């Protein structure tokens, strides 16, 4: 944990933070966390006493006013943030996750022992996600950064938190040895962890789910394993709970359908039309020479990070 500045050690503290800011700058220049650096989503943070505890609160580098994780006007680029950190007024810098970036952060709290060993449950998650991992400021937890999306802003259960927007993570660059130095694309792995943290429960068989209903429904062309994909079942019913927007729900359903149909675009289109997310005025809306649905399918094929199910 970085020490707080006091009147007695102000000069020493400033020198400390000048060096700390330069260390961060050099690590960024060496390629660490390079994936984040083009985004103007940085803040500075400091420990703030609240109800007898020290909380990490973000501030705007330009104005020194409290930053808001849902207001991009209170964020900045990385270099101004480092310059403000060097003044000694703050304890570190952070990155704000937003809907405009491809990142999801996983916070594993209270998983590092005093001897530096990481608890087995956390090691399993770190190994499975296999993406950039660093120690938190207290060095008692770890942060994992991935390229992935999750429904809604995030979830928390026990010592595990996951966030994709409206949240900031501190950045220490205290890299956990043995983990990748790059922020990797890990959509499938993040999906699996998300369902452990916020399980939706297995829905009834897909043949009996939502529209289409009869034996002639395209839904019956899905493999039996799809019945045990709770997120797929939720979206087929038209339930967008936890999603940032209807378009985000549409995109995720298309990703799911492509996966389970082995990239059968025509079947994916039929399944979407029979799903609860189908809205004629939107789904069939022309966007240039194509429809909204076809555009969504094309975007999913370009951007998806997990391979299709092989049949």
N, C-alpha and C positions, 0 to 999 in steps of 0.2 A: 504494500500500500504506500502510495506517495505521501510524504508528510505534509501537513497543512502549514501554510505560511503564517508566521506570527511576527509582531513588531520586533522582537528580540533577534530573530534570525533572518530578517527580510533579505539582506544582501546575500547571505549564504544560500537561501532558498532560490533567489533569482538566478544565481550562478548554476545551481542544480538544474533548474528548469531550462536554462539556456542549453546546457549539455544534453538534457533529456530530449528537447525538441530537435536538436541536431542529430541525435542518435536515431530518432524516428525518421527524420528526413533521409538519412543515409540508408536506412533499411528499406524505405520506400524506393529510393533510387536504385537499390540493388535488385529490385523486382518483387519484394515482399508486398503482398496486398495490392499489386499493381492493378488488379481488376477493379478496385474501388476508386482509383485516383481520378478518373475522368468525370466522376459524378460530383456535382456541387452540393453534397449532402453531409458535410462535416460540421461538427459542433465542438466546443470545448466543454469540459465538465469539471465540477469540483464537489468535494464532500461538503454537504450542507446539514447542520444539525436539525433534526426534526423528531420531536417526541422522544428525546433521549438517545436517538440513533443517528448515525451519519449516513445520509442518502447521497447517491451520485446524481446530481442534477445538471442537465445540459444548459448551456448558455450560448447566445449568438456572438460569434467572434467580432462582428462589426459594431454592435451596440452594447455588448455586455449585459443585455437584458435576457431573461429566461427564454430559452428556445422551446418551440413547440414541435412535437414530432409529426403533427398533421399540417404544418404550415411551412412551406419551402422557403418563404421569405426570411425565415429565421435561421437558415442554414448557410453554409459558405463552402468555398473550395478548400482543398487541403492546405495550401501554402499559407493563406491568411490565418487558418486555425493554428498552424505550427508557430507562426510569429506571435500570436497572442499567448500561446502556451509558454513561450520563452520569457514572457513578462513575469512569470511566477504567480500570477493571480489565479491560476487554475491547476488542477491535478492531472489532466490528461485531455486527449481528444477522443471523439466518438464519431460513429457513422450512423446516419438515420436511414432505416429501411423505408422504402416507399413503393408504391405500385408501379413506378416508372423504371425500376431497376429489376434485375433478374435474381436477386439474392434473398436467401432465407437464413436466419441465424438460429443456432441452437445453443442454449445456455444450460450447462450442466453444473448445478450448484453443489457446494459442499461435497465434492468428490475427490479432493486432493488432500492427503494426509500431511502431517507436519514433516514427515521424512521425504515428501515429494512423490510418494507412490499414489497412483490413481486407482480408485475403487474399481472392482471387476465389472460392475454394471455400467460404469461410464466408459471403461476400456472397450467393452463390447460395442457401444454406440460409436465411439471414435473409430474403431476398426471398420465397422460396417459402412459408415459414411465416407471414410477415407478422403477427407478434404482438409483444407487449411484449418488448423486448430491452435489456439493460443491460450495461455493462462490468463485468468481474469486479474484485475488489479490487486485483489487480496491474495492471489495465488492459491486460493482454496477451491476454485472452480475453473472451468474451461469454457471457452466459446468456440463453436465450430461454425465456419462460414461455408455456405454451399450456393451453387446456382440451381435454384429450384423455386417452385411456388407452392403455397398451401392455401386451403380455403380460408377466407377471412384474414384478419390481421395476425392471429396467433392463438396459441393454446398453452396452458400450464397445468402440469400435474406433478405433485411432489417436487422433486429437485430438477425436473426437466421443463424447460420453456422453449417454445418455438415461435418465431416472429418473422413476418414477411413485409409488414409495413406498420406505420404508426408506432414505431419503437426505435430506440437507439441502442447500439452496443458500444461499450468502451473498446478502444483499440490499444493494445499494449505492445504488440509485435514480439511478445515473449513466447516464441513458437514452441510447441510441444514436440520434442525430438521424436522422429520416427513417423510423423504425419506429413502429408504433402505440403509443399510450400505454395501451392496454387489453390484457388477457389474452384473446386471441381463441379461439374454438372452431375447432380445426384438426385434426379427427380424420383426415380423408383424407390430409392432408399429412404428419401425424406417422406414419401407417401406412406411407406410401411411404418416408419417411426411415428408419423402423425396419427395413424390409426391406433397405435399403442397408447399414445398420450391422450387422444380424444376419440375413443372407439365409438363408432356409430351403431354397432350391432348388426348382425347378419339379417337381412330382410328376407321376406318370403321368396320362394322360387321366382325367377325372372319371368317364367311363362305366365304367372298369375299377377304380374306387376303392371300396373298402369294400363295405358291404351293399347289398342291393337287386339289384345285379348284372345281372339280366336286362333284356331290352329293355322290359319293362313297368315298370321302376323310374322313380320320379319324378325321379331324378338326370339322366335323359336329357333332361329339360325345361329344364335350365339352358342358357344360351347358351354357345357354344364358348369364349368368352373366359374363362369361369370356370375352365377347366382350367389357366389360367396365374395363378391366384390361390393362391399357396402356403399362405397361412394358412387359406383356406377348405378346401383339400385336406387339410391337417393335421387340422382339426377334424372334417371328414366321416369321417376314418378313426378318430376317437375319441382322437386324440393330444392330450393337454392339457399337454404339456411347455411350461414357461415361463409358465403361467397361475397366478394367485394362488390360485384355488379352482375347483372344478368349476362353480360357479354363474357365475363370471366367464367361463369357457370357453363355457358355454351361451349367455350373453348375446352374446358376440362372434359366435358362429356364427349366431344369429338375426339380428344386424345384417347379417352378410355375406349371408345368404339373402334378406333383405328387399331388400338392394341389388341383388343379381343377378336377382331375380324381378320387379323393378319394383313392390315393395310388394304382391305377390300373397300375402296372408296364408294362404290355404288351401294353396297350393303350398309356402310356407315351412313350414307345419305338417307336411306330408307328407315334405318333405325332411329335417326334423329327426328325424322318427320313423324314417327309413331310415338315419340317420347313426349313427356309432359312439358318439355321446354319448347316444343314447336309452337310458334306464333306466326301465322301466315304473313301478316303485314311486315314482320321483321325478317323471318327466315327466308322468304322469297323476294325480299327487297333487292332491287338491282343496285350493284355497286360497280359502275363501269360496265364492262362486258359480261360480268358474272353476278351471281347472287351472293347475298350475305353468307348463306350456308356454305356455298362452294369456296368463298374467300376464307372462311374460318377453317375449312378442311385443308386448304392449301397452306395456310399459315401454320396449322398444326403439324403438317408433314415437314415443313421447313424447320420448325422450332422445337419439335418434340425431342426429348432426351432419353427416352427409353425405347427399346426395340419392340416391334409388334409381336404378339403371341404367334408362335409357329404352329400350324395345324398339319 
